[in-house]
């Protein structure tokens, strides 16, 4: 009977776990819907903004603005975006592995890499494995363009001061609920600006500018950095909640399978116990009859 009680206790524990995972799945689904809506609304703006910036920069010399200047130094800063919370499958671990490969590659090239971590999981992992330049934690609950502006202002000041020669952004790009792919973007010096390379000429549009192109770049290049960072924040938020929704759905199904397996095991053990009791009764009856 002790074995039956143990199995029954396990079934009860798994049922409680199933209730938790189902509730977490519903919460993640609600957050994901909002995050996906924000991301999809911002993507067209970000794409058109980059098209305008590229078209504008084609009409100026690369040295017209400090953010366009390519340097030969080896100081690299990378913004690494992970989630603040776990229970979202391989969302954080895959990105962390990608960042580690990036650091190894740049280190082999003789460059110094410093990280700016956005998200608690990345901060907790890299604070003893890499040099952290800055950190932002507990930001994905509620964030606006102000957060992107704060991060952008810091990295732009660092670049202009010469503390950073190259700035990269590493985050999970949202493809669908089940797939988030690590993406690497060089933000500074601004790639492809001031040159015709790596541009889709079918999307290049002739714009009339007022005031001059250099004056507009002075205003738009810092905003370009903010737009890229804000887009990455939105992609990370949507990807995190989508990954957690899938992970909790899988956990709920696993709980259901465990409950079925334990219930079957319980029924077999109970049947075996009843059979043993019947055999004892029959054996005692036969012994009394012979006596």
Buried (B, 14 or more C-beta within 10 A) or exposed (E): EEEBEEBBEBBEEBBEBBEEBBEBBEBBBEBBEEBBEBBEEBBEEBEEBBBBBBBBBBBBEBEBBEBBBEEEEBBBBBBBBBBBBBBBBEBBBBBBEBBBEBBEEBEEEEBEBBBBBBBBBBBBBBEEEBEBBBBBBEBBEEBEBEBBBEBBEBBBEBBEEEBBBBBBBBBBBBEEBEEBEBBEBBBBBBBBBBEEEEBEEEEEEEEEBEEEBBEBBBEBBBBBBBBBBBBBBBBBBBBBBBBBBBBBBEBBEBBBEBBEEBBEBBEEBBEEEEEEEEEEEEEEEEEEEEE
